[in-house]
Amino acid sequence: MAEQIHSLWGHLPLLVRANSKESVEYILQALWRTRHTGLDAADRQIFREILQLPNDSDIDPLLVCLRVLIRRCVYDNVSKDEMHKLFPAEVLPELQRLLTLLLQKFQKEWREDISKDQVDPPSLKTMTWSMANQETELTSPAAVINLKLQSNTQPNSGERDVKFQLAKDTLETMLSSMYSIRDQLTDPSETSERDAVQNTNAA
């Protein structure tokens, strides 16, 4: 993998074909905007025109290299002063300066976007259960669990129902996991006190 990334640097000089810093800025911003979806045909056509490239086969390795740079800029703990360290010595100095400048410019904004992308799980409002209808005597007993969930980020969006069915063995596995979660959420002093009481009662 490291060798593949290393070989990508050789495609960065294609950016010299862009006629302005703003054109390279547009490319980086478009790559960030399409980080979840990939580029559409319109953006790819604009890129080819900016870089004066005849087809996609010439542009794809460059885009992969730029996406690697963007990911390192956003996800690695790289300060603005150390941004130039993302590039090996083989990258042309003028390209290093240009890309370093642009990455520094957008790093804060992109990191804020990442924090917004993170999913905040909903809260459990209520839980009810009932026994599933047994159509035949051969069907194993099962419980139907109904959860009402509410978004923490959109409290006015109402509640959402989630319903699922649990057989006895699955329920026992889930309960074992829930007890483990409870113990991790409990203050250690409370856990020690509860264990002491249980040991006293057992004696």
Phi, psi and chi 1 to 4 in degrees:
 res  aa     phi    psi   chi1   chi2   chi3   chi4
   1 MET       -  -43.2  179.6   63.3  179.4      -
   2 ALA   -62.0  -38.3      -      -      -      -
   3 GLU   -66.3  -37.1  -67.0 -179.8   -3.5      -
   4 GLN   -64.6  -44.0  -67.8  176.0  -10.1      -
   5 ILE   -64.6  -40.3  -67.4  176.7      -      -
   6 HIS   -59.9  -40.0 -178.3   75.1      -      -
   7 SER   -70.2  -20.3   66.2      -      -      -
   8 LEU   -69.6  -27.2  -71.1  173.4      -      -
   9 TRP   -58.1  -26.4  -61.7  114.6      -      -
  10 GLY   -65.7  -12.2      -      -      -      -
  11 HIS   -93.0  -11.3  -61.6  -81.0      -      -
  12 LEU   -60.3  -33.9  -81.5 -178.9      -      -
  13 PRO   -58.0  -15.2  -29.2   37.1      -      -
  14 LEU   -60.2  -24.9  -71.5  173.9      -      -
  15 LEU   -66.0  -20.3  -69.9  174.9      -      -
  16 VAL   -63.2  -22.6  175.9      -      -      -
  17 ARG   -69.2  -21.9  -67.0  168.4  173.2 -112.9
  18 ALA   -65.2  140.5      -      -      -      -
  19 ASN   -88.1   -0.3   55.1   16.8      -      -
  20 SER  -160.8  160.6   67.2      -      -      -
  21 LYS   -63.0  -35.0 -176.6 -173.7   75.9  171.9
  22 GLU   -63.4  -32.5  -72.3   72.5   23.6      -
  23 SER   -67.1  -42.4  -64.0      -      -      -
  24 VAL   -66.8  -38.7  178.5      -      -      -
  25 GLU   -59.6  -42.1 -178.9  174.6  -40.0      -
  26 TYR   -61.5  -42.2  175.0   86.7      -      -
  27 ILE   -60.8  -47.0  -69.1  174.2      -      -
  28 LEU   -63.3  -43.7  -66.8  179.1      -      -
  29 GLN   -64.9  -39.3  -77.5  -75.6   64.7      -
  30 ALA   -66.5  -38.8      -      -      -      -
  31 LEU   -64.0  -38.9  -71.4  174.3      -      -
  32 TRP   -68.8  -42.4  179.1 -107.6      -      -
  33 ARG   -61.8  -31.5  170.6  171.4   49.2   81.6
  34 THR  -104.8   24.6   59.8      -      -      -
  35 ARG   -63.3  -26.2   62.7 -168.5 -178.8  -82.6
  36 HIS   -96.4  -24.3  -61.6  -51.9      -      -
  37 THR  -110.3  -22.6   61.2      -      -      -
  38 GLY    84.0  161.6      -      -      -      -
  39 LEU   -71.3  142.6  -70.5  173.6      -      -
  40 ASP   -90.6  175.3   58.9   22.6      -      -
  41 ALA   -62.0  -35.9      -      -      -      -
  42 ALA   -65.2  -44.7      -      -      -      -
  43 ASP   -64.9  -40.8  -85.0  -35.7      -      -
  44 ARG   -62.3  -38.5  -64.2 -178.8   74.8   86.7
  45 GLN   -64.8  -41.8  177.2   61.8   31.7      -
  46 ILE   -62.7  -42.0  -67.0  173.2      -      -
  47 PHE   -60.3  -45.1  -77.8   19.5      -      -
  48 ARG   -62.0  -38.1  -72.2 -162.6  -60.2  -89.7
  49 GLU   -68.6  -41.8  -67.7  174.7   -3.4      -
  50 ILE   -60.8  -42.8  -70.8  175.2      -      -
  51 LEU   -96.4    1.1  -59.0  174.8      -      -
  52 GLN    56.2   49.7  -53.6  171.4   47.0      -
  53 LEU  -110.3  140.2  -62.9  173.6      -      -
  54 PRO   -77.8  -29.1   27.0  -34.1      -      -
  55 ASN  -151.8  172.4   53.2   58.7      -      -
  56 ASP   -68.1  -28.3  -77.3   -6.6      -      -
  57 SER   -62.5  -26.5   62.4      -      -      -
  58 ASP   -80.4  -25.7  -65.3  -40.9      -      -
  59 ILE   -95.4  -28.0 -162.0  173.7      -      -
  60 ASP   -59.2  -46.5  -75.7  -23.6      -      -
  61 PRO   -60.9  -35.0  -22.8   34.6      -      -
  62 LEU   -64.7  -43.1  169.4   63.7      -      -
  63 LEU   -65.4  -37.6  -59.4 -174.2      -      -
  64 VAL   -61.4  -44.2  171.9      -      -      -
  65 CYS   -62.0  -43.9 -175.9      -      -      -
  66 LEU   -66.7  -37.8  -69.3  175.7      -      -
  67 ARG   -65.5  -36.3  -73.2 -165.2 -173.9  -84.5
  68 VAL   -61.9  -44.9  169.1      -      -      -
  69 LEU   -60.6  -44.6  -84.9  174.9      -      -
  70 ILE   -62.8  -44.4  -70.1  171.9      -      -
  71 ARG   -61.2  -42.4  -76.9 -162.3  -62.2  -88.8
  72 ARG   -64.5  -39.5  -72.3  179.4  173.0  178.0
  73 CYS   -61.8  -39.2  167.3      -      -      -
  74 VAL   -88.1  -44.5  175.5      -      -      -
  75 TYR   -94.0  -29.5  -66.4  101.4      -      -
  76 ASP   -80.4  154.4  -69.2   -2.6      -      -
  77 ASN   -81.4   69.9 -170.6   24.0      -      -
  78 VAL  -109.5  122.3 -179.2      -      -      -
  79 SER   -80.5  165.6   67.2      -      -      -
  80 LYS   -61.2  -36.2  -72.2 -172.4  175.0 -177.6
  81 ASP   -70.6  -20.0  -65.6  -24.2      -      -
  82 GLU  -103.9    6.1  -63.5  179.2  -27.7      -
  83 MET   -58.4  -33.9 -159.2   74.2   69.3      -
  84 HIS   -64.8  -18.9   64.6  -80.4      -      -
  85 LYS   -73.3   -8.7  -65.1 -179.0  179.9  179.5
  86 LEU   -70.0  -17.8  -65.3  174.8      -      -
  87 PHE  -105.4  137.3  -55.3   92.7      -      -
  88 PRO   -75.1  166.1   26.9  -33.6      -      -
  89 ALA   -63.8  -22.0      -      -      -      -
  90 GLU   -72.2  -15.9   66.0 -157.9   62.3      -
  91 VAL   -74.5  133.3  177.4      -      -      -
  92 LEU   -54.4  136.7  -63.2  173.7      -      -
  93 PRO   -55.4  -39.0  -25.4   34.2      -      -
  94 GLU   -66.9  -33.3   57.8  -92.8   31.0      -
  95 LEU   -72.0  -39.6  -79.1  176.8      -      -
  96 GLN   -58.8  -45.7  -72.5 -166.0   40.9      -
  97 ARG   -63.6  -44.6  -73.7 -168.1  -66.0  -91.4
  98 LEU   -64.3  -49.9  173.5   60.6      -      -
  99 LEU   -69.0  -36.8  -70.5  172.2      -      -
 100 THR   -60.7  -44.5  -63.3      -      -      -
 101 LEU   -60.4  -44.8  179.8   66.2      -      -
 102 LEU   -72.4  -39.8  -67.5  176.4      -      -
 103 LEU   -63.6  -40.0  -68.4  173.6      -      -
 104 GLN   -61.9  -38.4  -71.1  173.2  -22.4      -
 105 LYS   -64.0  -39.5  177.0  178.9  179.2  179.6
 106 PHE  -102.2   -6.3  -65.5  118.9      -      -
 107 GLN   -56.5  -49.1 -175.0 -176.3   47.6      -
 108 LYS   -62.3  -45.5 -179.0  179.2  178.9 -178.4
 109 GLU   -61.3  -43.6  175.3 -173.9  -24.8      -
 110 TRP   -67.8  -38.0  -69.9  -14.7      -      -
 111 ARG   -66.0  -34.9  -76.4 -178.0  171.3  173.3
 112 GLU   -65.3  -37.8  -70.6  174.5   -7.3      -
 113 ASP   -61.8  -40.1  -71.3  -18.3      -      -
 114 ILE   -62.8  -42.0  -73.2  -62.8      -      -
 115 SER   -64.4  -32.4   65.3      -      -      -
 116 LYS   -73.2  -28.9  -65.9  175.4 -175.6  176.4
 117 ASP   -72.2  -23.8  -72.2  -15.4      -      -
 118 GLN   -64.9  132.3  -66.0  176.1  -10.7      -
 119 VAL   -81.6  128.5  177.2      -      -      -
 120 ASP   -95.3  111.8 -171.8    8.7      -      -
 121 PRO   -64.1  147.8   22.2  -32.1      -      -
 122 PRO   -70.8  163.7   27.1  -34.6      -      -
 123 SER   -96.5  146.9  -63.2      -      -      -
 124 LEU   -82.4  121.5  174.3   64.1      -      -
 125 LYS   -91.6  -51.8  -55.8  -58.0  -68.2 -176.7
 126 THR  -145.5  158.2   61.0      -      -      -
 127 MET  -138.1  128.8 -177.7 -178.1   75.1      -
 128 THR  -129.0  163.2   57.6      -      -      -
 129 TRP  -148.1  160.5   67.2  -84.1      -      -
 130 SER  -153.0  165.1   61.3      -      -      -
 131 MET   -82.3  139.2  -66.6  -59.0  -63.8      -
 132 ALA   -70.1  149.3      -      -      -      -
 133 ASN   -66.1  128.3  -67.1  -31.5      -      -
 134 GLN   -97.0  107.7  -54.3  -60.8  -47.7      -
 135 GLU   -77.4  -30.8  -62.7  179.4   -3.2      -
 136 THR  -135.0  160.7   67.6      -      -      -
 137 GLU   -68.9  -21.2  -66.3 -177.7   -2.5      -
 138 LEU   -80.0  -14.5  -62.7  176.9      -      -
 139 THR   -74.6  130.6  -56.4      -      -      -
 140 SER   -69.9  145.3  -60.3      -      -      -
 141 PRO   -60.8  146.4  -17.3   28.4      -      -
 142 ALA  -149.5  151.2      -      -      -      -
 143 ALA  -105.6  143.7      -      -      -      -
 144 VAL  -105.0  118.1  176.1      -      -      -
 145 ILE  -100.3  131.7  -48.6  -62.7      -      -
 146 ASN  -120.2  119.3 -173.8   65.8      -      -
 147 LEU  -108.8  141.1  -52.5  178.2      -      -
 148 LYS  -110.9  118.3  -74.4 -170.4  178.0  -65.5
 149 LEU  -113.5  148.5  -52.1  176.6      -      -
 150 GLN  -132.9  137.2 -172.7  170.9   53.9      -
 151 SER   -68.3  138.0  171.1      -      -      -
 152 ASN   -82.2  -24.0  -69.1  -40.6      -      -
 153 THR   -92.2  -22.6   56.7      -      -      -
 154 GLN  -130.8   74.9  -62.8  177.3  -34.3      -
 155 PRO   -62.9  -21.1   21.0  -32.2      -      -
 156 ASN   -90.5    6.1  -62.8  -35.2      -      -
 157 SER   -81.1   -4.4   61.1      -      -      -
 158 GLY    86.5 -179.6      -      -      -      -
 159 GLU   -97.4  153.2  -63.5  177.2  -14.5      -
 160 ARG  -121.4  132.2  178.9  162.9   59.9   93.7
 161 ASP   -90.5  135.4  -72.8  -22.1      -      -
 162 VAL  -127.6  123.2  176.0      -      -      -
 163 LYS  -123.3  135.7 -175.2  178.1  -67.4 -172.7
 164 PHE  -149.6  164.2   55.2   93.4      -      -
 165 GLN  -113.7  139.1 -175.7  169.9  -65.5      -
 166 LEU  -127.7  128.2  -71.3  175.6      -      -
 167 ALA   -83.5  169.3      -      -      -      -
 168 LYS   -59.8  -45.7 -177.9 -179.8  178.8 -178.2
 169 ASP   -66.6  -36.7   55.4  -14.7      -      -
 170 THR   -67.8  -39.6  -53.4      -      -      -
 171 LEU   -62.9  -41.1  178.5   60.4      -      -
 172 GLU   -64.0  -40.0  -71.0  175.5  -13.7      -
 173 THR   -63.5  -43.4  -59.6      -      -      -
 174 MET   -64.6  -42.2 -173.5 -175.8   77.3      -
 175 LEU   -63.0  -39.0  -72.1  175.1      -      -
 176 SER   -61.2  -41.4  175.9      -      -      -
 177 SER   -67.1  -38.5  -62.1      -      -      -
 178 MET   -65.9  -38.1  -63.8  -61.2  -72.5      -
 179 TYR   -62.7  -39.6  -77.1  130.2      -      -
 180 SER   -63.9  -41.8  176.3      -      -      -
 181 ILE   -64.1  -43.1  -66.3  172.0      -      -
 182 ARG   -58.0  -43.2 -179.9 -157.4   60.8 -175.6
 183 ASP   -64.9  -35.5  -69.6  -17.8      -      -
 184 GLN   -72.8  -27.7  -67.0 -174.8   47.8      -
 185 LEU   -83.0  -18.7  -67.7  174.7      -      -
 186 THR   -79.4  142.0  -57.8      -      -      -
 187 ASP   -60.5  134.8 -176.2   81.3      -      -
 188 PRO   -53.4  -37.0  -24.8   33.1      -      -
 189 SER   -66.5  -36.1   61.2      -      -      -
 190 GLU   -68.2  -38.4  -64.7  178.7    5.5      -
 191 THR   -63.4  -44.1  -56.8      -      -      -
 192 SER   -63.0  -41.0  -60.5      -      -      -
 193 GLU   -65.3  -40.7 -177.7  178.1  -16.8      -
 194 ARG   -66.3  -40.2 -175.3  178.9   65.4 -111.0
 195 ASP   -65.0  -37.1  -68.9  -16.4      -      -
 196 ALA   -64.9  -41.5      -      -      -      -
 197 VAL   -63.7  -42.8  171.7      -      -      -
 198 GLN   -64.2  -38.7  -69.5  175.4  -14.4      -
 199 ASN   -67.7  -36.2  -67.5  -26.0      -      -
 200 THR   -66.4  -42.8  -59.2      -      -      -
 201 ASN   -64.8  -36.3  -68.0  -22.5      -      -
 202 ALA   -68.3  -34.0      -      -      -      -
 203 ALA   -70.6      -      -      -      -      -
